Structures are given as structure tokens and as C-alpha cells.
Amino acid sequence: MHAQAPATPLTFAVIGCGSRGRTYMRIARELGHRIAAMADPADTALATMREIAGDDAPREFVSGEALLAEPKMADIALISTQDAQHFEQAAAAMRLGYDVLLEKPAAQNSAEVAELERIAREEKRRLILCFVLRYTPFYRAIKRALDDGRIGRLITVQATEGVGPFHQAHSFVRGHWSKSAESTPMIIAKCCHDTDLLSWFAASPCVRVSSNAGCSHFRADQAPAGATLRCTDGCPHVGRCRYDAHRYLTDMRRWMEMVRPDGASMTDAEILEWLRTSPWGRCAYHCDQDTPDHQVVSMQFENGITATLTMTAFDSGRRIRLHGTEGILEAATHADGREPWIECRSHDGGITAIEIESEDSGGYAGHGGGDFGLISALPALLRDPAPAGFVDGHRIGFAADVAAREGRTLALGG
């Protein structure tokens, strides 16, 4: 089903034409919005976005900096570049008069996040983070159940983010997010969605954070005997190792498009040649990442609610238990091969399934419908005098990184 065109289409200046930028703009075009300008250093990325833009004929730039050197060209600047570029580009865009749709995380540290919030207030601009999970039917159903008092007063929360073993190797061992200095700490890069949701559910500032983390598996002393430095170097474990890079030719081929705009059209021979030299061809046990493969974060909120978040490479999907004075809400999405489910269990013993509304998402199922939900909500978000904040979830994540590295509990300011 095609969505109806909005009464007043929005125009976008797209900075970063990678996987996330392409996803958002396909939805925006489907909803009747327009692409006025686009920037990316990769010709293949620009070519793909050009196809998405169709007859919009957007202006093209080789970098976000080049686009932002020009006067304002659109209503919204969509910034979907690498993490290290977010702060400078978002700040420059707001100062040019753009409202900004910013891929998470907002910046590389808490000070930059706070500065972006300040600039947005000073320039009277909307800064909307791509916390797409807030816009899914699944998490809206959980929030509605809490607000309706289905489990009484919320007391504590247990949440788990299962990254997935191959996803961990692809993104956080071999990939773009393997080095904190070049991106952000993994607890931010992967789990700022989760810390944002916990802040949303608690409806209160977080005042105390502690955390423990480690890398127990993706390291040289855990490598299978005889493993070579690259999977293409005649490794004896090809075809048997869970992290064999040759899986990009078979069941993990979809990941190619995440790192190369032309990934879907590459031949087997082209992929093999690429694996011989690219970071994604390295043995997952012989990389130079500084990311943990497990981390636990403990939080206390100003209103007394406590929460824990477990991030692990060795599970898939998200699970959550919310303990209240009248019952427990349990839920899981993309876990155990099951459809998303939510249920409330009364302390008196009754169990009730919570309905997850089925919504027309124009055929876009990304992030459980959250990608479509965010873009379709944009016109209303731009009109909202008090749009959802993005600072608290980031503060928790950055504090958790420091707490884990320094072995201490951090008290957060109000």
C-alpha cells in the first residue's frame, strides 16, 4: 500500500548516503517528500541515492562539509554519516537554519551531546534523533501498558540487548564501530536505543550509573588452533567457523550492502577479492578492536526506579522485564525466532497478552516498523513545542563506559 502524499512535502538535504540514509529516504520519497541535496564521498553511494531521488534532481556534493558550506537548501538536514562526524555536521546544519534529523548516537561524548542541545535551543531548531524504537508498535504498546497502570507503579527494569554473534563480528570486531576513538563506545553505538527506552519508561533523570564489561571471546587466545590472520589465507577452519568471512558469499550476504552500496550486485569473485584486503576479511579472533563482547549497566533514577541493561554478543534480539507493584510485564522482540510478544502477569497469578497493533508501514519493516514510524511522524515532530529529548539516554551510555573502564560508580548531575 502506498501512503498518501503529505499536504506540504518536506525537503531533505542528505549528508551520508549509506545504508541508514538510503532507508530513510526511500521511505520519505514513498511518503511524498523530496530530496533537494545529497552528499557522500563515494560515487556508488551517490548513484544509489540518485535512483531513490528519481526526478527530484538533487544537488550533489562530495562531502557533508561541502554541502554545509552552501546556504540552506532544504527543510531538514538528514545526517547519517559515521559517528565521529555527527557533532560538527549537526551543529553546522542548525546554525545554517536546518532542522536536523540525526542518526544515533548524537556525538562522541556527553559534553558534545549537551552542546548540541544548547545550539538547538539557541537557534530555535528541531534536533530529532533517530531513536526509531520509540516509533514501533512494540515499544509503544509497552509504554501504553505502563501509562495505563497495567502493572501498578514501576519499580525496577531488567533489559537485555542481544547483539548477535555474527553482527558483533561484522560491526564491532571487524567493522566501523570496532574502535571507540573512531566512533563511540560500543554501549553507546549499539545500546543508546536501549538507554533511551529505559529513560522513557522511567520518566525520570538517571542519577547513578555503574557498569562492568569485558571481551572474553573475540581475542587471539580464543582462536581455533591454526587460524590464519585472514579467512582468505588458507585458514583450516573455512566452512566450519561461525565467523568465517566466506559467509558473506552465502547466508550473510545481506551484510555486504551494509558496508558497500554496490554490495547487493557484487559477484562472488568480487566479494572474494574484497575480502582479501578489507577489514571484513580478517579473522574475528585476530582483530585490533577495543570493544567488549559483554557489558552490564546498573542505573538508579531520580524517582527511585532502578534498572539493569545487559549487552551481549551471545544472544539475539531484545528482552525486557518491568516489575511493578501490581504485576510484571515481560516482552521480547526478534528473540528465539519468535514473533514479538508482550504479556502482563499479575501478582495474583493472572496472565494477559498485550496486543501489539498492526500498522501499515508501507512495506518497510526495518527496526520493527520504527524506520517508517519515525519518518511518517516527522511533520508532527517538527510542530511539537516539546519534542522528545535525547540527552538522558546518551548520558547513561557515556557514564557506563567510564564506569566500566575506571571501575567506579558515577553520580550524574540533574
Secondary structure, DSSP 8 states (H G I E B T S, - for coil): ------SS--EEEEE--SHHHHHHHHHHHHTT-EEEEEE-S-HHHHHHHHHHHGGG--EEESSHHHHHTS---SSEEEE-S-GGGHHHHHHHHHHTT-EEEE-S---SSHHHHHHHHHHHHHHT--EEE--GGGGSHHHHHHHHHHHTTTTSSEEEEEEEEEE-HHHIIIIIISSTTS-GGGS--HHHHTTHHHHHHHHHHHTS-EEEEEEEEE-SSSSGGGS-TT--SBTTTT-TTTTTSTT-GGGGGTTTGGGHHHH-TTGGG--HHHHHHHHTTSGGGB-TTS------SEEEEEEEETTS-EEEEEEESSSEEEEEEEEESSEEEEEEES-TT---EEEEEETTS-EEE--------TT--GGGGHHHHHHHHHHHHHH-SS----HHHHHHHHHHHHHHHHTS-EE---
